[in-house]
Amino acid sequence: MNSGLVYAKTPIGDEAVRQSTRVVQRNLRMVLVQVDGKMTVGELSAKIGNARLVENAVEELERGGYIVPLAKAAAAWELGIPKARKEQVSAISQFSTFGSGTAAGPASIGAQSQASRFSSFGKPVLPTAATTPEVPGTRSDLEPEVSDDGPVTVSRLPRLLAMGGVALLVFLALLAVFFPYNNYRADIERELGSVLAVPVSVGEVSLKLLPTPHLSLREIRIGAAGEGVIAAIDVNRPWTMLLSGAAGVQDVMLSGASIPVGQLLALPTIAGSQAIPWPAIRQLTLSDFRVDAGKSIHFGPFNGRLLLSSGQLQSATLETPDRSVLIGARPLAEGLDLTMEGRAWRLPGIPVTFPVLQAKVLLEDNRLQLRDIDASFFGGLLKGSWTLNWGDGLAMSGSGEMTRLDLRRVGADLVPRMKAEGDLSGSIRIAARGDDWSALWRNASAQMQIDVTRGLFNGIDVGEAARRGPGSLVRAGATRFDRLQADVGVDAQGVSLRDIRLDAGLLTASGQLQVSAAGEVSGALIALARSSVSTTRVPLAVSGTLPELTLGAGR
């Protein structure tokens, strides 16, 4: 058909638009309504959206005399609409042809049979121009009205489709919730076992819809004896497993996990021995994650995530709930490169806080080592290393260099009875053994070489005792000095200061002191008081209880 032709309605077509029963097929009526003597067949096709439907309808409407090409429209309107003889039809003849109803003329009988209200058999698709118009008021109420505004829409079909879609979704949701997942628990255990390279048991498998749909595994035990425990494993977007199984898993969350160190280090993705057989997985989220070291040491809890690519670990980030400790990890050819960052981190069990701490971490089956420690410590700096062993009981050792620690803050936290000020520098070595973490620190011992500058000791006045000379007693007071050096030992019994060297300008002193755990002090000092003409040597006996001490000058 020529898509450039323009059609116009004939008087019959114009009448058919006003009487909806004249053209019963919706496709034909839809095209007839749009014919306006201006739009070409191609434009009608573009407007309705179905070129084949439009062309077929135009041909059929033209054959029925409802439209003609625009060039013939004037002639068609000069002929007008043939006047049809209106037959009177009784109420009885509407439903029956028995009796007098059969006396009607042939035309009436033909019209009645074709327009039957109960059957469309034999009904022409397009009534001819001579067909008798339908009696007003007899149009079926079930036939939808068609307006000139656009194509006919079927109002009930979308509603039925929507209801069917909702019913299907409800059915699928119920099927997913009540599906017997526990019947496949053995398969899930085998799959997890292949991933972790150890036997795995699962207590319960179910589908949870809130807060988002996820496959939930509960009460997971790892290892032949169930040493490792995971409270829950949630597989997000479980529909990704429909086609590819566990290989389609992308996002997994572990909650309430407690894993022994040896078991953790032996995991394929940690040890770097092989990739896990879930190439699609991108993220493993951890919540309330703990690592067990020995019987009494537990690292954590941590929250964080592991990022993977093609089943291989790319990086990991863990942090404590208060965000005071941050652990970072990335794989290397020889193992894992771990880093630790502390932020206002308080060492468990002792009154020591690190405002800032950075260190490299080495985690082994029976040992944790912090190397290259660089920490802010009591207002100064601490650099060194520290090692914790748990293979045969608990043992720790460490060493470091201290730079310009605030002696007043050190005393306030570690020796509250000591009232001293100054900048403390020096070296420290620490060691301890114990059955648990608390016993480890109770049994700790430290050896230090200290160098205090621009300091002040309250509770003892060495200068006054030296000035008064032999036989005098001086209680309390204060000693200001330029520099104090000593070898210090600390253990559970107390503190010992050996090889004391005090320099306060014209006054110097040397000796040793012993401080018990109860704060009782005993010891001896030799004070040298210099003047412009002489030097006085005065032995001093130190006694008393911190913070106030007594100096007795000897001869």
C-alpha positions in Angstrom: 0.0 0.0 0.0 1.1 3.5 -0.8 2.0 5.1 2.6 1.6 8.5 1.1 -2.2 8.2 0.4 -4.6 10.4 2.4 -8.1 9.0 3.2 -11.3 10.7 4.3 -14.4 9.3 5.9 -17.5 8.8 3.8 -21.0 9.7 5.1 -21.3 6.0 6.1 -18.0 6.2 8.0 -18.9 9.4 9.7 -22.2 7.8 10.8 -20.4 4.7 12.0 -18.2 6.8 14.3 -21.2 8.3 16.0 -22.9 4.9 16.3 -20.5 2.5 18.0 -22.3 -0.6 16.9 -21.7 0.0 13.2 -18.0 -1.1 13.3 -17.5 -3.8 16.0 -13.9 -4.7 15.5 -11.7 -2.5 17.7 -8.8 -2.4 15.3 -11.0 -1.2 12.5 -12.8 1.3 14.6 -9.5 2.6 16.1 -8.2 3.4 12.6 -11.6 4.8 11.4 -11.6 7.3 14.3 -8.2 8.6 13.4 -8.9 9.1 9.6 -9.3 12.9 9.2 -8.6 13.6 5.5 -5.2 15.1 6.5 -2.9 12.3 7.8 -1.3 10.0 5.3 -1.3 6.2 5.8 2.3 6.5 7.0 1.5 9.1 9.6 -1.4 7.0 10.8 1.0 4.1 11.2 3.4 6.2 13.2 0.7 7.5 15.5 -0.9 4.1 16.2 2.4 2.3 16.3 1.5 -0.7 14.1 2.0 -0.2 10.3 0.6 -3.6 9.4 -2.5 -3.2 11.5 -3.2 0.2 9.9 -2.7 -0.9 6.3 -5.0 -4.0 6.8 -7.6 -1.8 8.5 -7.5 0.9 5.7 -8.0 -1.8 3.0 -11.0 -3.3 4.8 -12.6 0.1 5.7 -12.2 1.1 2.0 -13.9 -2.1 0.8 -16.8 -1.5 3.3 -17.3 2.0 2.0 -16.3 3.8 5.2 -13.4 5.7 3.8 -12.2 6.7 0.4 -9.1 8.4 -1.0 -9.3 12.1 -0.5 -9.8 12.7 -4.2 -13.1 10.8 -4.1 -14.4 12.2 -0.9 -16.4 15.0 -2.5 -18.3 12.5 -4.7 -19.0 10.2 -1.8 -20.5 13.0 0.2 -22.8 14.1 -2.8 -24.4 10.6 -2.8 -25.1 10.9 1.0 -26.3 8.1 3.3 -29.0 5.7 1.8 -32.1 5.9 3.9 -32.7 2.6 5.5 -36.2 1.5 6.3 -36.6 1.2 10.0 -38.4 -2.0 11.0 -40.6 -2.2 14.0 -39.5 -5.1 16.1 -41.6 -6.3 19.0 -40.2 -7.0 22.4 -40.9 -10.7 21.9 -39.0 -10.7 18.5 -35.9 -9.5 20.3 -35.6 -13.0 21.9 -37.6 -15.3 19.7 -38.6 -15.9 16.1 -41.5 -18.2 17.0 -45.0 -17.2 16.0 -45.8 -13.8 14.6 -42.2 -12.8 14.7 -41.7 -14.9 11.6 -44.1 -12.8 9.6 -41.6 -10.0 9.2 -40.2 -9.4 5.9 -37.0 -11.0 4.7 -34.9 -8.0 5.3 -36.2 -7.7 8.9 -35.5 -11.4 9.5 -32.0 -11.1 8.1 -31.2 -8.0 10.2 -32.5 -9.6 13.3 -30.5 -12.8 12.9 -27.3 -10.9 12.2 -27.8 -8.5 15.2 -28.6 -11.2 17.7 -27.7 -10.3 21.3 -26.5 -13.8 22.1 -24.4 -14.8 19.2 -22.0 -13.3 16.7 -22.1 -16.3 14.4 -22.6 -15.1 10.9 -22.2 -11.4 11.9 -20.3 -9.5 9.2 -17.1 -7.8 10.2 -18.2 -4.7 8.4 -21.9 -4.1 7.8 -22.7 -2.9 4.3 -24.0 0.6 3.6 -27.6 -0.7 3.3 -27.6 -2.4 6.6 -30.4 -1.2 8.8 -29.1 0.9 11.7 -29.4 -0.8 15.1 -32.4 0.2 17.2 -31.2 2.7 19.9 -30.9 1.3 23.4 -30.1 -2.2 22.3 -26.2 -1.9 22.4 -24.6 -4.4 24.7 -23.4 -2.8 28.0 -20.4 -5.0 27.9 -18.9 -3.4 24.8 -16.6 -0.5 25.7 -17.0 3.0 24.5 -14.4 4.2 22.1 -13.4 7.9 22.0 -11.8 9.9 19.3 -8.8 10.6 21.5 -6.7 7.5 20.7 -6.6 3.7 20.5 -8.9 1.5 22.4 -7.5 0.1 25.6 -8.6 -3.1 27.3 -9.1 -2.1 30.9 -9.4 -5.5 32.4 -6.3 -7.2 30.9 -3.7 -5.1 32.8 -5.6 -5.7 36.0 -5.6 -9.4 35.5 -1.9 -9.4 34.6 -1.1 -7.4 37.7 -3.1 -9.7 39.9 -1.4 -12.7 38.4 2.0 -11.1 38.9 1.4 -10.4 42.5 0.1 -13.9 43.1 3.2 -15.3 41.4 5.5 -13.2 43.6 3.6 -14.3 46.8 3.9 -17.9 45.7 7.6 -17.6 45.0 8.2 -15.8 48.3 6.4 -18.5 50.3 8.2 -21.2 48.4 11.5 -19.5 49.1 10.7 -19.2 52.9 9.3 -22.6 53.4 11.7 -24.5 51.1 13.4 -27.3 53.1 17.0 -25.9 53.0 18.1 -28.1 55.8 17.7 -31.1 53.4 20.8 -29.6 51.6 22.8 -29.0 54.7 25.3 -31.8 53.9 26.0 -30.3 50.5 26.6 -26.9 52.2 28.9 -28.4 54.7 30.9 -30.0 51.9 31.1 -26.8 50.0 32.3 -24.8 53.1 34.8 -27.6 53.9 36.3 -27.3 50.4 36.6 -23.5 50.9 38.2 -23.6 54.4 40.1 -26.9 53.8 38.9 -28.3 57.1 35.8 -30.2 58.2 32.7 -28.0 58.7 29.4 -28.6 60.4 26.3 -26.4 60.1 23.5 -26.4 62.7 20.7 -24.7 60.7 20.0 -23.3 57.2 17.1 -21.0 56.4 16.1 -18.0 54.2 15.6 -14.6 56.0 13.7 -11.8 54.3 14.6 -9.0 56.7 16.3 -6.6 56.6 17.2 -7.8 53.1 16.8 -11.3 51.6 19.7 -13.5 52.6 20.6 -17.2 53.1 21.3 -17.7 56.8 23.6 -20.4 58.2 23.7 -20.8 62.0 25.9 -22.6 64.5 28.9 -23.3 62.3 31.7 -25.4 63.7 35.1 -25.5 62.0 37.7 -28.3 62.5 37.5 -31.9 63.4 36.9 -31.1 67.0 34.9 -27.9 66.3 37.7 -25.6 67.6 36.5 -22.7 65.5 33.0 -21.3 66.0 30.9 -19.0 63.8 27.6 -17.9 65.1 26.2 -17.0 61.7 27.1 -16.8 58.0 24.7 -14.7 55.9 24.9 -14.9 52.1 23.5 -11.8 50.6 21.7 -11.8 47.2 21.2 -15.6 47.3 19.5 -15.6 43.9 23.0 -15.3 42.4 23.4 -19.0 43.2 20.4 -20.1 41.1 22.4 -20.7 37.9 26.0 -21.1 39.1 25.6 -22.5 42.7 28.1 -21.4 45.3 30.4 -20.1 42.6 28.0 -17.2 42.2 28.3 -16.0 45.8 29.3 -12.3 45.8 28.8 -10.9 49.3 29.1 -12.8 52.6 28.9 -11.7 56.3 30.4 -13.6 59.2 29.0 -12.7 62.7 30.2 -13.9 66.1 33.3 -15.8 64.9 36.0 -17.1 67.2 38.9 -18.8 65.4 42.1 -20.2 66.8 45.3 -18.6 65.5 46.6 -21.8 63.9 43.3 -22.4 62.1 43.2 -18.9 60.9 46.7 -18.9 59.5 46.0 -22.3 57.7 43.1 -20.9 55.7 43.9 -21.1 52.0 43.2 -17.5 51.3 45.3 -16.4 54.3 48.2 -18.8 53.7 48.2 -17.9 50.0 48.3 -21.6 49.0 45.3 -21.5 46.8 42.3 -19.4 45.8 38.9 -20.2 47.3 36.5 -21.8 44.7 34.1 -18.8 44.7 35.5 -16.6 41.9 32.5 -14.2 42.1 33.0 -13.2 45.7 34.1 -9.6 46.2 33.6 -8.9 49.9 33.6 -10.8 53.2 32.2 -8.7 56.1 33.2 -9.5 59.7 31.3 -8.6 62.8 32.3 -9.5 66.4 35.3 -11.4 65.1 37.8 -12.8 67.6 41.1 -14.7 67.3 42.0 -17.2 70.1 45.6 -17.5 71.1 46.2 -20.2 73.7 43.8 -20.7 76.5 43.6 -17.2 78.0 44.5 -14.7 75.2 41.8 -13.5 72.8 42.4 -10.8 70.2 39.3 -8.7 69.4 36.5 -8.3 69.0 37.0 -6.8 65.5 34.7 -5.5 62.8 35.8 -5.1 59.3 35.9 -6.6 55.8 38.1 -8.6 53.5 38.3 -7.7 49.8 38.9 -10.5 47.3 39.3 -10.9 43.6 39.1 -14.2 41.7 39.1 -16.0 45.1 42.3 -14.4 46.3 42.7 -12.0 49.2 43.5 -8.4 48.1 43.3 -6.5 51.4 41.7 -6.7 54.8 40.8 -4.0 57.3 39.8 -4.8 60.9 39.0 -2.4 63.8 37.8 -2.7 67.4 34.2 -1.4 68.1 35.6 1.7 69.8 37.9 2.2 66.8 40.9 2.4 69.1 42.8 -0.3 67.1 43.0 -0.6 63.4 44.6 -3.6 61.7 45.4 -3.6 58.0 46.6 -6.6 55.9 47.7 -7.3 52.4 49.2 -10.5 51.0 52.8 -10.9 50.1 54.7 -13.8 48.5 56.1 -14.8 52.0 52.8 -14.3 53.8 50.7 -11.5 55.2 51.9 -7.9 55.7 50.1 -6.7 58.8 50.1 -3.2 60.2 48.6 -1.9 63.4 47.4 1.6 64.3 46.3 2.6 67.7 44.2 5.7 68.5 43.8 6.5 72.2 44.4 2.8 72.8 44.6 1.7 76.4 46.7 -1.4 76.9 44.4 -4.0 78.6 45.2 -4.7 82.3 47.6 -1.8 82.9 47.0 2.0 83.2 48.9 2.9 80.1 47.3 4.7 77.1 48.8 5.3 73.7 47.3 8.4 72.0 48.9 7.3 68.7 50.7 4.0 67.9 51.9 2.5 64.7 53.6 -0.8 64.3 54.3 -3.7 61.9 52.7 -7.0 63.0 53.9 -10.5 62.6 51.3 -13.1 63.7 52.5 -16.7 64.0 51.0 -19.9 65.4 52.4 -19.3 68.9 53.7 -15.8 68.7 52.6 -12.1 68.1 55.3 -9.6 67.4 55.0 -5.9 67.1 58.0 -4.4 65.2 59.0 -0.8 64.4 56.7 0.5 67.2 56.4 4.3 66.9 54.1 5.6 69.6 53.2 8.7 71.5 53.8 7.8 75.2 53.3 10.0 78.3 53.7 13.1 76.2 56.9 11.9 74.6 57.9 9.2 72.1 58.5 5.5 72.4 60.2 3.4 69.7 60.9 -0.3 69.9 59.5 -3.8 69.6 57.4 -6.2 71.7 56.7 -9.9 71.5 54.1 -12.1 73.1 54.4 -15.9 73.2 51.8 -18.4 74.2 53.3 -21.8 73.2 54.3 -22.8 76.7 52.3 -20.6 79.1 52.4 -16.8 78.5 55.7 -14.9 78.1 56.5 -11.5 76.8 59.6 -9.4 76.1 60.2 -6.0 74.7 62.7 -3.2 74.3 62.5 0.5 73.4 63.9 4.0 73.5 62.1 6.7 75.3 62.4 10.4 74.4 61.2 13.3 76.5 58.4 11.6 78.5 56.6 13.8 80.9 57.8 12.5 84.3 54.8 14.0 86.1 52.4 12.0 83.9 54.5 8.9 84.3 54.3 9.2 88.1 50.6 9.9 88.1 49.8 6.8 86.2 52.4 4.3 87.3 53.6 5.6 90.8 50.9 7.9 92.1 52.7 8.5 95.4 55.8 9.9 93.6 55.6 13.6 93.0 58.2 14.5 90.3 58.6 16.6 87.2 61.0 16.7 84.3 61.7 15.4 80.8 62.4 11.6 80.9 64.5 9.9 78.3 66.4 6.6 78.2 66.0 3.0 77.3 63.8 0.2 78.6 63.7 -3.6 78.5 60.7 -5.5 79.8 60.0 -9.2 80.4 57.4 -11.4 82.1 55.8 -14.8 82.4 52.4 -15.9 83.7 49.5 -18.2 83.4 47.1 -15.5 82.1 47.2 -11.9 81.0 46.7 -10.4 84.5 49.4 -12.6 86.0 51.7 -11.8 83.1 51.7 -8.1 84.0 51.8 -8.7 87.8 55.0 -10.6 87.2 56.5 -8.1 84.8 59.9 -6.7 85.4 61.7 -3.8 83.6 65.2 -2.5 83.5 65.7 1.2 82.5 68.5 3.6 82.1 66.9 7.0 82.7 68.1 10.5 82.0 65.8 13.3 83.5 66.5 16.9 82.7 65.1 20.1 84.2 63.4 18.2 87.0 62.0 18.6 90.4 61.5 16.0 93.2 58.9 16.9 95.9 59.1 15.4 99.4 62.9 15.5 99.7 65.3 18.4 100.0 68.9 17.3 99.4 70.3 20.8 99.2 68.9 21.8 102.7 70.3 18.6 104.3 73.8 19.3 102.8 73.7 22.9 103.9 72.8 22.1 107.5 75.6 19.6 107.8 76.2 16.5 110.0 73.6 15.5 112.6 70.7 17.4 111.0 67.3 15.9 110.0 65.4 17.4 107.1 61.8 16.3 106.4 59.9 16.9 103.1 60.8 19.9 101.0 61.8 19.8 97.3 64.9 19.3 95.2 65.3 21.0 91.9 68.0 19.7 89.5 69.4 20.1 86.1 70.0 16.4 85.4 69.3 13.1 87.1 70.7 9.8 85.8 70.1 6.3 87.2 69.7 2.6 86.5 66.2 1.7 87.5 64.8 -1.8 88.1 61.0 -2.4 88.5 59.4 -5.6 89.6 56.5 -6.9 91.8 58.5 -6.1 94.9 59.1 -2.5 94.1 61.6 -0.1 92.4 65.3 0.1 92.8 67.5 3.1 91.7 71.2 2.3 91.4 74.1 4.5 90.4 72.2 7.7 91.0 73.9 10.8 89.7 72.2 14.1 90.5 73.5 17.4 89.2 72.0 20.6 90.6 74.6 23.2 89.8 76.8 23.7 93.0 75.1 20.6 94.5 75.7 17.0 93.3 74.7 13.7 94.8 75.1 10.0 94.2 74.0 6.8 95.7 71.1 4.3 95.6 67.5 4.0 96.8 65.0 1.2 97.3 61.2 1.7 97.1 58.9 -1.1 98.2 55.5 -1.8 96.7 53.9 0.0 99.7 55.9 3.2 99.0 58.5 2.8 101.8 61.9 4.3 100.8 65.3 3.4 102.1 68.8 4.2 100.9 71.9 6.4 101.1 73.2 9.4 99.2 76.5 11.3 99.2 75.9 15.0 98.7 78.7 17.4 97.6 78.1 21.0 98.2 80.6 23.3 96.5 81.3 26.9 97.3 83.8 29.4 96.0 86.3 28.4 98.7 85.5 24.7 99.6 83.6 21.5 98.9 81.6 19.8 101.6 80.9 16.1 101.5 77.8 15.0 103.5 76.5 11.4 103.7 72.7 11.3 103.8 70.4 8.5 104.9 67.1 8.4 103.2 64.0 7.0 104.9 60.2 7.4 105.1 57.2 6.7 102.9 56.3 8.5 99.7 55.5 11.2 99.1 57.4 12.8 102.0 60.8 11.5 102.9 63.4 12.3 105.7 67.1 12.9 105.2 69.5 12.4 108.0 73.0 13.9 107.6 75.9 11.8 109.0 79.4 12.6 109.8 
